[in-house]
Amino acid sequence: MKHMNIHPVVCAEGNYYMICIPVSKKALMSVFVNGEEYTNDKCGVKISNCYVQKFEIPKKTLDLAKAYTVTYEIIYREAYCSKKEPPVSLTFSFCPIEKRDDIHIYHLSDVHGREAAAIRTGGFFSEKLDLLVLNGDISSSTQTAGESLLPLKIAYAITHGEKPCIITRGNHDLRGKYAERIGEFYPLCNDKFYYTVKLGPLWCLILDCGEDKNDDHREYAGTIAFHKYRQMETEFIKNVIKNSEREYQAKDVIFKCVISHIPFMHTDYDPAKGIHEFDIEIDTYTKWVQMLNNEIKPHFGLFGHVHQVGVLEGAGKYNNKGFAAPIILGGKPENNTVYGCAVTLKEKTAEILFTDETHCVVSSRIISL
């Protein structure tokens, strides 16, 4: 009898959790919550030939159940009478965010392949962790399937399938032959990498800038089309504002957060070197900042990309578009290690700790909410 290692990751997206399970063999797989079966199928056909089995579970359903069971049968597909191994089932506990404060979030970005260091760094809160955020560039490319699977591998090692995660993509996740198949590896909401999600009293707007240079840049050889994608994202933000009473103005929302790999309030160029290739979408990103400031009014933002850790408030190098909320830069690769960001949300404050893989606090801040 053949077996697989089952390492699920519970990703929050929209009104659902997407349970993502990397697989090493062709198998039929289901997730059961309170006896109800959820399958990974396309137009009625169960999918067995994939890198990641993905299951959408309504948030309320899993929040109430606090457990789920994964069942799989390794299959040998034939035109008629396919053969299967006996089924295997494993049950996992799940801990939704139910408290109103003292919420522990750990943020990692820009790991760039440093798997072991990221797992150690991301384990800062241990069992106290409430939410893990992997905010892009966990790998340096998507040239191999293994690189594309790394965010899920790290997420499972930290959460063991028991805590919710938010996993975004970064610009390096768009580079390589698996970039066009990235939706097979990552959680999506309505086939997009931008969405909102509410976890207990925490409301998050996840935005996706895509690449950091224009579509026609020589580096991409015509393989990207992000300008129209960002225009659609602008319309998405407008719709979020239009539906504010069901989103960030819902009665049980206490904390409002924006998450994006690229800090879009930052015009990234080096005038001293005459380099302006990162200076893109100024009108679009300025519009995003204006809508966030005037309508949504987030309490803070979590960002990566610039390989720095720290809290920035007010105008400066990383904020020349006037973003009003504190900017938390929460990911720094350095030599063989990575630095991340531990956020603890209190009733009126957030404690921000920047830590290394030994869980040493290298700097800290407290911001008002």
C-alpha positions, 0 to 999 in steps of 0.5 A: 500500500502506497502512502503520501505525506499530507501537509495541508495549509488553510489559506483565507480568501474572501468568504472561504478558506482554501485548503491547499495540499501539495501531493506527490502522487496521483490521487483522488482527494476529499476534505470532510467538515462535519461530515460534508464532503468537499472535492477538487473537481473541474466540470464534474471530473475529480482532479488527480493529476496536479501538484496541489489539491485545493478545496474551498470551504465556507469560512463559517463552516470551518470556524464552527467545526474547528476540524477537518479530515483529509481522505485520499485514494491513490488512483491508476486511471484507465479508460475503463475500471480505474484502480485505486489503493485503499483510502487513507484519512487524517484529521486536523484541528483548526483554530479560527481567530475568535478573540477580540484582541491580543491577536498574534500575526507573523509576517514573512516576505522575501525569503528567496529560498531560505527555507530552513531559516524562514521556518525558524523565523516564522515560528516566533509565536509558536502555539500562540500564532493566530495568523501567518502572512507569507507576503511574496518572493518566498522563492526567487523564481518559479523555474521549478515546481519545487520553487512554486511549492515552497510557500506551502511547504514553509506555511505547513511547517509553521502552522501544521495545517491548524492556523489560517494563512494569507499567502500573496505572490511577489514579483519573483514568483512571476519569473520562470516556466511555472509562472503561467501556472501559478494559480495551480500552486497558490490560493486565489479568490475568483481567479485573482490575487487581490481580494478581501478577507475577514478573520474575527475582528481583523479585516484585510485588503490584499492587493497585488501589484504583479511585476515591478517594471512595465509590461514591455520591459526587455526582462519579460520578453512580452510574457506579462500584461499587468497594466490592464490587471491593475486597472481591474484592481482599481475597479475592485477597490471601488467596489469594496468601498461601494460595499463598505457595510459588508466589508471594512465597516461591518459591525464586528471589524476592529482592525483594518489592514492592507497587505501587498508585496510591493509597497505601491506608495513608494516610487522605486527609482534611483535618480542618482543612477538615472534608473527609472525602470521601477517608476511605474503606474504612478497614476494608478498607485496614487489613486489606490493611496487616495481611495485607501486614505479617504475611504477605507482608512486602514490602521496599518499596512504590511509590505515586503519587496524592499528587503527592509524591516521597520515601521514608517510613518509620514512622508519619506523615501518609501512613501512619496504618495502620501499613504496615511497609515503606518507602513510596516516593512516586514521582510529582510533576507540577509546572508543565510538568514531572514528577518520577519515581523511579529504583530500583536494587535491590542485594543488600541495599539499594535506591538511590532517586533522585528525578529530573526531566526533565533527569535531575537528581537532586533527592533520594536515599535508600538503604534496607535490604532 
